[in-house]
Amino acid sequence: MVTWGRKGMTAISEKNMSADLPHYSKLWASNKMSAFIPKYEKTAAQIFLFGVLALELQFLNGAVNFGNLVMCAASICAIICMLYGGRVERWNFPRFLAVDYVYFVYVAWCILSMAWSASPTNTAVQSVYLALLWVGCVYISRVPIDYIVRIVIWSAFVLALVSFAMIVVAPGLAFQPFSSTGFPELRGVFKHQLRLGAYMSVALVFMGIAFLNGNLREVVSKRNYVCVIVGLVLAACAAAALARSYSAYALLAAALGYFLSKRGALGWASVIALIILTVAIVWNSEALFQWFGDETGDPTLTGRTRIWEVTLQAYNEGSHLLGKGYGSFDLPAFDHMWNRYRPPHPHNSFINALFETGMIGAFLTSAFLLAQLLSGIRSGRLLGRNSYAVCLVLMSFLASLTGVNYAGKPVVLFALTMLIVRSEALTASKVASTLRRSRRSRPLPT
């Protein structure tokens, strides 16, 4: 019997010595390949994903954020499951990627900000959450990317059904208390309707990428009608959440990710175009937001521009390099900045980075995001297919312009992006190394 690991991969490569990389990557995602995933790895991935989702489930919201505690407990359980389940195999120290070193420096800087934080204890606790989330991703990312995508899609499907059921069972909890659109906004099991819409959008984008890669039946279900039903339910839930911005971010990220994953001139042209587009957006951000406000009839972007103005004003009053301390934005020490509405975050990841960790933290946040994007591009090209990581990183970046995904307290989209980037990079590395071994084992021509 072939098992997952070096021997199992060698057996597959010897059987398909003439396969090229794209063909081999499709074989990796097939049901035959998924059979090689040990049960303990599947269980650990499911536990860890539940912990990630717990970060923003409304049932765990209260005076104490139990979602963070559930995430920590789930991470520890998933790590123990990986270590105990793999005890009979040769244990290898987790492999670190370039993106991990950048993140390690960022977490170290967050911990160091205890020295000038308004609440050193709060900064220390929030930094522990960041570190433990990363350790969990390091271990769980051993699970092949397509299985992680599978459980993301099916978990989104289950959460969508539960959210729709809440309309009947608990309508007071099912909808957003204060609608910004004037229409009922479904939030379901999540704390906010934008988070529900974001997760549904991620699952839909993953289904689209799997379809383009030719393995939708393997990732979702062999039955076509099941794939259609799952897609329709996810789309209906995303529409009911009225998360228009996240839907737009998802579509734009999917389009950009499609071109960035390509090899050759098209891929490099896409990279150059993305750089130019990013510079143009940053350079003309004020004009773009003004235009968007004029078109939508809301020049403040539902109050975001006012929040940015107040936050930057407070940032300018302190140390530009150091900031106020990681995780300090929502502390009572800064309540005096606000009049009636006290926002939980600045609704912009980079402004939040400046406020809490200063220019150094903002630079490390940008470096981490860039490292994730480059890792995803490399993984997609190694696998010869469209990259899940590239689309998710781009979506997280776009969403960070009007929300906090990077540089803030851990949220679902940030944690999921870290896991997907690492898993896809390790999957691509395994496929590439196995293919190289198979090519070296071919007999020389005579």
Stockholm file with secondary structure:
# STOCKHOLM 1.0

chainA/1-446         MVTWGRKGMTAISEKNMSADLPHYSKLWASNKMSAFIPKYEKTAAQIFLFGVLALELQFLNGAVNFGNLVMCAASICAIICMLYGGRVERWNFPRFLAVDYVYFVYVAWCILSMAWSASPTNTAVQSVYLALLWVGCVYISRVPIDYIVRIVIWSAFVLALVSFAMIVVAPGLAFQPFSSTGFPELRGVFKHQLRLGAYMSVALVFMGIAFLNGNLREVVSKRNYVCVIVGLVLAACAAAALARSYSAYALLAAALGYFLSKRGALGWASVIALIILTVAIVWNSEALFQWFGDETGDPTLTGRTRIWEVTLQAYNEGSHLLGKGYGSFDLPAFDHMWNRYRPPHPHNSFINALFETGMIGAFLTSAFLLAQLLSGIRSGRLLGRNSYAVCLVLMSFLASLTGVNYAGKPVVLFALTMLIVRSEALTASKVASTLRRSRRSRPLPT
#=GR chainA/1-446 SS CCCSSHHHHHHHHHHTTTCCHHHHHHHHHSHHHHTTSCHHHHHHHHHHHHHHHHTTBGGGCSSSCHHHHHHHHHHHHHHHHHHHHTTTSCCCCCCCCHHHHHHHHHHHHHHHGGGGCSCHHHHHHHHHHHHHHHHHHHHHTTSCHHHHHHHHHHHHHHHHHHHHHHHHHCHHHHBCSSCSSSSCCBCTTBSSHHHHHHHHHHHHHHHHHHHHHTCHHHHTCSSHHHHHHHHHHHHHHHHHHTCHHHHHHHHHHHHHHHHHTCCHHHHHHHHHHHHHHHHHHHHTHHHHHHHHHHHHTCTTTTTHHHHHHHHHHHHHTSCTTTCSCTTCTTSGGGGGGCSSCCCSSCSCHHHHHHHHHHHHHHHHHHHHHHHHHHHHHHHHHHHTSCCHHHHHHHHHHHHTTTSCSSSSSCCHHHHHHHHHHHHHHHHHHHHHHHHHHHHHTSCCCC
#=GC SS_cons         CCCSSHHHHHHHHHHTTTCCHHHHHHHHHSHHHHTTSCHHHHHHHHHHHHHHHHTTBGGGCSSSCHHHHHHHHHHHHHHHHHHHHTTTSCCCCCCCCHHHHHHHHHHHHHHHGGGGCSCHHHHHHHHHHHHHHHHHHHHHTTSCHHHHHHHHHHHHHHHHHHHHHHHHHCHHHHBCSSCSSSSCCBCTTBSSHHHHHHHHHHHHHHHHHHHHHTCHHHHTCSSHHHHHHHHHHHHHHHHHHTCHHHHHHHHHHHHHHHHHTCCHHHHHHHHHHHHHHHHHHHHTHHHHHHHHHHHHTCTTTTTHHHHHHHHHHHHHTSCTTTCSCTTCTTSGGGGGGCSSCCCSSCSCHHHHHHHHHHHHHHHHHHHHHHHHHHHHHHHHHHHTSCCHHHHHHHHHHHHTTTSCSSSSSCCHHHHHHHHHHHHHHHHHHHHHHHHHHHHHTSCCCC
//
